[in-house]
Amino acid sequence: MVTGSLVTSRRAAFLGFACALAGCETSRDVLYQRPRVVESSALHDLLYLPPPKFRLDTAVFRFLDQTGQHKPNPNFADYSFAVTQGASNLLVQALHEAGNGSWFRVLERANVGDLLQERQIIRANRIEYAGPDKKPLPELGPLLNAGTIFEGGLVGYDTNTMTGGLGANYLAIGANVQYQRDTVSVSLRTVSTLTGEVLTSVETTKTIYSALLQGSIFKYVGFNKLLQVETGLSTNEPVTVCVTQAIELAVYASIMEGAISGIWSFADPGVQTKLIDGYMKMKGFAPEPVPPPPPGPPPEK
C-alpha cells in the first residue's frame, strides 16, 4: 500500500510538473513576438474606394478624447485613460489611406508650428547664402491651403454594456467562461474653410469584446493525496484597434454623405450610384420600391 501510494504521488507530481512546464512553454510562445512593421488595417471599403472626380485638400488640427474616461479598476483608482490620446494620428492615417491615397491630400496642421519654424530657417539660409553657382537661391514656395477641415473626437466610451458567463462542473472537473462588452463612439464632421459651414456630420460606434476561459480539476489520486490543476486564458480586443476601425468607418461615411449631398463626387457616376445604394442599406435605409406602372386602357374587342 505504501509503495502504491508513493508511485501514485510521484505520477501526480510528474503530471503537475509536466503541465506547468507545458503551460510555461505555451505562454512564452503566445506572449513573445518579434518587433514588426504594422501592416495597414484600414477597412476594405475605405482602402479600395474608387477615386474621386477631384482630389481634395484637407487638414486635421485636433481630434481628441472627449470622454474623460479612465480605465475601470475595481481595486484602486487608475488614472490611465481608457482610450488612446493619439486619435488625431489615427484620423490622419485613415484619410491618407482612403482610396489608396486617391481621395485626400492631407496637409500638416497638428504640428504646424514646427513646420513654420523649419520654413523660417530655410528662408533665412536662402537669403544669407548663395547657391553653388554663386547666384541667389529661389524663394520658398507657399504652403497649400486646405479646402476642408475634419474635426470631432471620441465622444463616448461605455463599459460593461453587456456581461455574462457560463460554467459547469462534473465530478470535480469543470470549466467556465465569462465575457464583457464595451462600446466606443466617434463623431466626425467636415467643415468648409471658405464659409465655415458643416458639410457632413456622422457618428460611428464599435464594440470591444473581452472573454475569459477557465478550467480546473480537483480530485483525489490516492489516500490523502489531492491533485488540483487550474488553467485559464483571456482575450481582449485592443482598444486602439477598435478606435481605429470606428474612425475609418467615420471617414468612409463622411465620403458617402458628401457624395449624397453633391459636395464631391466619384469619377465614375455608375460606381457612385452602387456605392450610395450599399451605404444606405448599411445604415438601414432600404431603397424605396418602384411603384408599378398604371394600368392601361382595356383592350378593344
TACOR-V634752 format. One record per helix or strand of 3 or more residues. SS is the DSSP state (H for helix, E for strand). FROM is the first residue (numbers start at 1). TO is the last residue. If there is no record, write none. Layout:
BEGIN
ss->(SS/SS)
from->(FROM/FROM)
to->(TO/TO)
END
This chain:
BEGIN
ss->(H/H/E/H/E/H/E/E/E/E/H/H)
from->(2/44/56/87/104/112/148/173/198/225/239/269)
to->(31/47/59/101/107/128/170/192/222/236/261/283)
END
